């Protein structure tokens, strides 16, 4: 059975910040959101100007099983 390598990532708390957060210090939430959107577009290979739409039909009440 595979074991999770816990040495690469660590959980943080409000008293200690991760070293990755240094790059985002001083940015507004809007700027961080734009960076997040760009990184998602690169990760999932879609054009940032036209992101894919979420299929919300699976969450509609019409799909619930009737009793």
N, C-alpha and C positions, 0 to 999 in steps of 0.2 A: 504494500500500500504506500502511496506517495505521501510525503509529509510537506506541509507548507513551510517555505523558507521565511521565517519571521525576522531575519537579520537585515533584510533589504528595506523594509518599511517599518515605521513606528507610529504608534498612535500619539496624538498630541493632547494637550489640555490648554486651558486659558493662561497658564503660567509659563509654559514653554512653547515657543513657536518653532515650527519646522524650518529647516534651512531653505526649502523651496518657496516659502512665503516671502522671503526677502525681495524677490523680483516684483511682487505685487504691492509692496508697501508704498503708501502714498497715492495709489490709484483709486479712482472712484469706482463704485459698483458697476456703473455703466461701462467703464473702460475694461474692467475685469470680465464683464459679460461678453464684450466684443472679442476679447482674447479667447474666452471659453468657446464661443461660437466658431471662431477660426480653427481652433485646435480640433473641435468636433468635425468640422468639414474636412480637415486633412485626414483625421483618423478613419472616418467612414466614407471617404472619397465621394463627396458631393460638392456641387458648386455653392459657395457661401451665399451668393445672391438669390438662390432658389433652394432652400433646404427642403427635404422631404416632409410631407404632411403625415401626421400621426393618424392611423386608422382607428377612429373612435367608435366604429360600429360594434366592436366587441364589448364595449362598455354600455351600450344602449340597453334600455329596459326591455326591448323587444326580443332580445336574445336570452332572457331569463327563462328557465324551464317553468312551464305552467303546471300547477298542481291540480 
